[in-house]
Amino acid sequence: ASDSILMDQPTTSSSSSSPAAPTIVEVDLGDRSYPIYIGSGLLDRSELLQRHVLGKQVLVVTNTTVAPLYLDKTIRALTGGNPKVKVESVILPDGEQYKNMETLMKVFDKAIASRMDRRCTFIALGGGVVGDMCGYAAASYLRGVNFIQIPTTVMAQVDSSVGGKTGINHPLGKNLIGAFYQPQCVLVDTNTLNTLPNRELASGLAEVIKYGLIRDADFFEWQEKNMSALLAREASALAYAIKRSCENKAEVVSLDEKESGLRATLNLGHTFGHAIETGLGYGRWLHGEAVAAGTAMAADLSRRLGWIDGSLAERVDAILRDANLPTGPPPGSMTVETFRSVMAVDKKVADGLLRLILLRGPLGNCVFTGDYDAAALEETLRAFCRS
């Protein structure tokens, strides 16, 4: 994937006014491999989507926020010069609090009422919640139909749309019900970020920061220098951050698709973060906001264990603040007990032992381990739960 460095450069054969060729990052999973296309205006290029739609029926799954902005454009991309394809859509309510079984049923209701068959394609048009739900619906409908991700938030473009994790929340814990199910392709049209609220933009940057901390020190240092450019939505900075994030994620997923070890490191900050989301009530905080607070907590614990230098913990706090992200749960909102009870049902618990992703060593290194001092975890929880 690293050979497709040329961003925003028109291909030499085309006239200067034609759009740039998309950057392509390959997710290498043998016969389930697929491309991530990244570029501006990709929704205007119907051949990209149509290349990956195999049957004649398409169900676009989106939400009340994204539908008025991009649903018509997506339908045009699917049907342009392709009159045989029949497109239906289902518009879900917007928000983490709707990522549940009841809302999922609306997707099945529409697919069954429209008589979608096994050759149909589900398309997720929206952020991480839409992507996770549409993917899980595709994995389950008729025991599995094709699906495509069209992520429209930074969070979904850099993380949740890539790698085939799909699912819904349960009142007792986030993402506890789901499946690994890979898409046919991911289409990242960076123009969709033009309509993204600032809060959602910052939320997605939490996952960008994560890649630097766990495995890509150079990328982290680039972010420290370019955070203001990212927040100002400078096209070249955003394009680079998305591309580099997707390359990191694609590499990890291709090495450990079903999360037996390495892939768990992508969950830096998520164990604490999911506890905050569940404890506050889904939808009160955006996923990335909770992950940011959780990342600060993981760095704090790593420092208490003596696994990282205090200066690195400070850099983590500083970059999160620069990105307008929280560095802890809302004051007084969480008790140690709430953290403990939610973390007890985390997917990374094995044989009763809570395994965490913690930073260890110089910048860009982490471990996935249950072998840490429980007293230090207790100290971290207390430090962040003071009312």
N, C-alpha and C positions, 0 to 999 in steps of 0.2 A: 504493500500500500504506500510505502514511503516514496515511491518514485513519482507519485502524482502530486508534486509540490506546486505546480503552476496553478495558482489561484487567479481567478478573474483575468486570465490571459485569453484573448480570442484565439481560436485555432487558426493556424496560418492559412488554411485553404479557404476560410470563409471571408466574407466581406467584413469591413471593420464594424458595421452596425449590428451584425448578428450576435446573439448571446454567447457568452463563454461556454466552453464545454464544461460539464460538471466535474468536480473532483470526485474520484471514486475510491472509497475505502472498502476492501473486500473483507467480509467475515468468513474465515476459512473453517468450514465445518464439514469437509468431505462433500457428500452428495447433498447436504443441506446448506451449502455455502450460498451467500447472497451478497449483493452490492449495497453499499450506502452511497447514494448520490448526494453531493453537497454543492449548492450553488444558488445564485439568485435567479428568480424567474423560472424555476424548474416546473412549476405548475402550468406554465404556458406551453410546455413542450410535451404534447400529448404522447409522443412516441415512447417516452421513458416509462410512463405508467402502463400504457397499452402493451408494451413488451412483456409485462409480468402478469397480465390478466389472462388466464387461460380459458375460462368458460365464457358464457354469454350473459351471466347474471352477476351483478355487483351490489353489495350492500355497504353503503357508506355509514359508518357510525361516528357521530360527532356530538357536540353539545350546544346549548342555547347561546353561548358566547361566540363560538367559532363558526357556527352554521351561517349567520348573516354575512360573515366576512368572506369565507372561502368555500362554502358548499357548492355554489353555482359554478365557480371556477373549476373545482375538482370534477364536477359532473361534465362540464365542457371538455376537460382534458381526457375523460374516459370515453366520451361519445364522439369527439371530433374525428370525422372521416371514418367512423366506426359505428354505423347506424344499427348494426345487429345487436349491440350490447344493451341490456336493460338494467338501468340503475335505480335502486331504491335507497331511501335513507331513513335513519332513525336518529332523532335528536334527543339526547339525554340531558337531564339537569346538570349544571356545572358545579363541581366541588368534590373534595375528598369525602365528604359525608355521604355522597351518593355512590361511592365505590362499594356496592354491596349486592347481595343476591337479588333483591327486589328490582334494582335498576338493571342488572344483568338480564333478568327475564324479559325486559322490554326488547332487547336485541333478539332473543330467541323468538318472541312473539312475532316480531316483524319478519324475521327470516322464514318462519313457518307459514305465516299468512301469505307471504310473497312466493311460496313454493320454491325457495332456493334449493338447488340440488347440490350434489357432491362436487360438481365442477365450478361452483360459484366462488367468488372472492369477497372477503370482508375487507374493508378499508378503514383504518383508524385515522380520523382527521381531527387532531386536537393535541392536548397535552398528555401528561403521563397517566392520568386517570382514565381518559378515553382509550389510550393505547393499551393499558393493562386489561381493561374490561373487554375491549374488542378482541384482543388476542386470546383471552381466556374463552370468550364466546366461540371464536374460530376453532380453538383446540377441541371444544366440546360438541359443537353443532355437527350432527351426523357423524360424530367421532373424529371430526377434523376436516376443515376446509382451508383453502389457501387464504392468506391475508397479507396485507401491505400496510406499512406504517407511513403516515404523512404527519410527522411531529411538527407542531406549530409553536412550541415554547422552547426556551433554551434548555430547561430541565429534560424535556423529552428528546430534544435533538442531540444532547451530549450524553445521555445516559439511558433513560427508561425505554426508548424505542429500540435500542440496540441490544441484542443478546438473548431475546426470546423469553424473558421472565414475564409471565402474565398472571393476573389474579385479582382477587378482591379482598377487602378487609373483613374482619370479624369484630364485633364489639369488644372482644377481649384482646385483640392484637391485630396489627397491620399485616396485610399480605399473607395471612396464614392459610388461605385457600387459593390454589392456583396450579399452573402447569408450566413446564418448560416447553415452549412452542415457537419455532423460528418463523419469521416472515419470509416472503418471496423477495422483498427488497425494502429498503428504507429510503424515502424521498425527502430530503431536507431542503426545502425552499427557504433560504434565509430571508426572503422578502416578507415571510409571514411574521417575522419578529418586529416589523414596523408597527404592528398594532398591539404588541405585547406591553401590558402595564409595567412600570418600573419595578414594582414589588415582585412580579413574576420573573422579570429579567434577573434581579438579584438572587432570587431563590435558585434559579438554574446554575448560577455561578458557584454555589456551594459544591456542586458535583464537579465542576471544572477544577476548583481548588483541591478537591480530594485526589484527583489523578496526579497532581504534582506532588502531594504529600506522600502518597503510597508508593510511587514508582517512577516519577519523572521530575527530578530536581530542576533540570533546565527549564521545564515548562512552568514550574512554580516560580522560578526567578523571573521568567518572562511575564507572568501574571503580576508579580509585585510591581514591575515597571509599567505595565499596561492596563491596570485595573480601571483607571479613569477613562481610558479609551473604550474599554468594554462597556462601562456604564453609560458612556456617551453614544453607544451603538455605532462606533466607527466600523464600517463594513469589513475592512481588511482584518481588523483585530478580531471581530466576532467570527469571521470565516476561519481564521487560523485556530482560534480557541475550540471551535466545533470540530474541525478536522483533527486536531491533535488529541482531543478527548475521544473521538470515535476510534482513532488508531489505537489508543491505549486500551479502550474497552474491547475492541475487536480482537486484539492480541490476547488479552486475558481470557475472553470467552472461548477463543479457539483452542486454548490450552486446557481449559477446565469448564466445559459447557454446563455441567450439572452441579457445580459448586462442591466438589469433594475437598477442596482446600484453597488453592490460589484465588479462585473467583470470589471467595468470601472477603478477601481484602478490599474489594470494591465497596464493601459495606462499612468502611471507616466512618465512625460517628453515627451509624444508623441504629445501633442497638439502643443507645441513649436517646437518639432522635425519635425513633418509633415509640419509645416509652413516653416521650413528651407529647407526641401527636395523639396517642391513645389517651393519656392522662388528661390533656386539655380538652379533648373531644375533637374528632376528625373535622377538619375544615377551619378550626380556629387559627392555626398556623399553616402556612404552606409547607410542603414536604422539605424543600430546601432550607427553609428557615429553621426547622427542627434539626435537620442534618448539620447545619452550621453550629448550632448550640451543642449538638452531640459531638461534633469534631473538636470543639474547644474543650469539652469534658474529657474526651479520649486523650487529647494532648496533655491536659492537666494530670490525668492518671499516669500517663507515660513519664511525665516529669517527676511525679511523686515516687515512682518505682526506680528512678535514676536511669531510665532507659534512653532519655533524650536530654540534651542540654536545655537549661532554662531559657536560653535565647531563642531556641526553636519554638518553644511554647509561646513565647512573646510574639514571634513572627506569625504564628497561626492566628492569634488573637488580632493582630494588627491587620492582616489581609482580610479577615472576616469583617472587621469594622470598616475597612476601606471599601468593601463590597456592599456596605449597608446591611449587613447581616448580624443577627444576634450572636452573642458569645456565651449564652447560657439561657436556661428557661426563664419565663417571665418571673420576676421576683415574687416569692411567696406562693407560686402556683403549684409546685410539685413537692410532695413529701418523699422522704427516703423510701417509705413503705410502698408508695405508688410506683416509684422506679423499680423497686425489687419485684413487685408482683407482676408487672408487665414484662420485665426482662426475663422472668422465669419461663414465659411461654415463647421466647424468641426462637426463631428457627435454628439459631446456632447453638442452642443448648443440646448437649449430647451426654447421655447417661447422667442427667442431673447436673452437669457442669456447664456453667455459662462461659462460653469462649468469646473473647473480644478481639477486635482488630485494634492494635496499639502501635504507636510509632516507636521504633527502636533503632538506634544508631544515627548516622547522619541523615540530613534531609533526603527524602525519596525512598526511605526504607521503613517497612512495617512488618509486624508479625501477627499471625492469627493463632491465638493461644488461650488455654484455660489455666496456664501455669503462671499466675501472677498472685501477689500478696492480697488476700481478701481485705485486709485492714486498710490498704491503700485505696481500694475501691470504695470502702465505707467512708474514708476521708473525703474523697472526691464528691461522692453523693451528698455528704453533709455540707461541703463547701458551696455547692450549687443549690442546695435546698433551704438555705437560711432565709427566713421570711423577712 
